[in-house]
């Protein structure tokens, strides 16, 4: 028995020495042994590949793969990948590992003349939503866009300031951002400062004045009470955070969105740059961004549709500045703005920038037709989406509300 244990120990030591020499001298002994038993093909990663490219764009096809045993594998492109002509094209991606196992994938892409909301959608990103509408589609989209990578509101590392500096950059001046409500091009370094530099002085509101920008929550953070930056989540979600000139941002405050000029409003006040306030506590943004605002609100109502934060878009919410109910409106106006101000190239590019940080997308920019499928039309919106929970002393009651909402009582 003792001799057997000694022999086993010697064998273990010999194997360890061989492995150590194999590793030190890179002899390839272990890899050859593993390769001889490796029959599993590598996996080609196509999740990040877009479905479309702009005509004559300087795009490159960068595809990776992973293998069950080998640290590296290679991907070859069979066929010609190019964006020099319009239309649908296909190339074959072939991955090979050290054992000679191969995997192939036929990658089909479109070359388009103008940017559209679908061109940056990764392959398979929206799989599973076909044929769905209403609450079923809303739930499916929620499962796709939830669990995004969160960034701090303010930090010495990458934070929401950094994201907005890129996402809202002035395409004609990379040193500036565009304020959403005014359209003013504002130097990036005029960022909500304590002592604004001299170059922050510019013409605004009809006079020379110091102009700064800060971060606007399109879905106001008090409406649902996600005001604590340390909670991340909705507070720091860049899909509804956007650069805004600070005076107009303060004017918007936590007002609901409303068309102030459709003939049934009171207390209408021109705030400049095409923005208005009206009624008790409502705000109309300039025409150029009405659709942008609507699609951000619709994103928020889908992304935050869970037990922790259930945001709802409703018609005619109660105009009280101090209410913290998780609702926003006005639904019929937002649906109409979505149609009247279609998705722009600016929105498409912004959506892609945020995707590179957060890893999730605004589906209503990618596929604008989904707005009607989830929320309905301006004249016929989906009331069954607005389900609220009322808790009594005895039991919980779920009620589906038509058009309006009722505050939650205990």
HELIX and SHEET records of a PDB file:
HELIX    1   1 UNK A    2  UNK A   25  1                                  24    
HELIX    2   2 UNK A   29  UNK A   36  1                                   8    
HELIX    3   3 UNK A  134  UNK A  145  1                                  12    
HELIX    4   4 UNK A  160  UNK A  167  1                                   8    
HELIX    5   5 UNK A  198  UNK A  200  5                                   3    
HELIX    6   6 UNK A  229  UNK A  231  5                                   3    
HELIX    7   7 UNK A  233  UNK A  236  5                                   4    
HELIX    8   8 UNK A  246  UNK A  252  1                                   7    
HELIX    9   9 UNK A  287  UNK A  289  5                                   3    
HELIX   10  10 UNK A  290  UNK A  303  1                                  14    
HELIX   11  11 UNK A  331  UNK A  340  1                                  10    
HELIX   12  12 UNK A  345  UNK A  358  1                                  14    
HELIX   13  13 UNK A  363  UNK A  366  1                                   4    
HELIX   14  14 UNK A  370  UNK A  375  1                                   6    
HELIX   15  15 UNK A  383  UNK A  385  5                                   3    
SHEET    1   A 2 UNK A  43  UNK A  45  0                                        
SHEET    2   A 2 UNK A  64  UNK A  66 -1                                        
SHEET    1   B 4 UNK A  52  UNK A  54  0                                        
SHEET    2   B 4 UNK A 102  UNK A 112  1                                        
SHEET    3   B 4 UNK A  87  UNK A  96 -1                                        
SHEET    4   B 4 UNK A  74  UNK A  78 -1                                        
SHEET    1   C 3 UNK A 169  UNK A 170  0                                        
SHEET    2   C 3 UNK A 173  UNK A 178 -1                                        
SHEET    3   C 3 UNK A 185  UNK A 187 -1                                        
SHEET    1   D 2 UNK A 201  UNK A 204  0                                        
SHEET    2   D 2 UNK A 207  UNK A 210 -1                                        
SHEET    1   E 2 UNK A 213  UNK A 217  0                                        
SHEET    2   E 2 UNK A 241  UNK A 245 -1                                        
SHEET    1   F 4 UNK A 256  UNK A 257  0                                        
SHEET    2   F 4 UNK A 282  UNK A 284  1                                        
SHEET    3   F 4 UNK A 275  UNK A 278 -1                                        
SHEET    4   F 4 UNK A 269  UNK A 272 -1                                        
SHEET    1   G 2 UNK A 312  UNK A 313  0                                        
SHEET    2   G 2 UNK A 327  UNK A 328  1                                        
SHEET    1   H 2 UNK A 376  UNK A 377  0                                        
SHEET    2   H 2 UNK A 380  UNK A 381 -1                                        
SHEET    1   I 2 UNK A 387  UNK A 391  0                                        
SHEET    2   I 2 UNK A 396  UNK A 400 -1                                        
END                                                                             
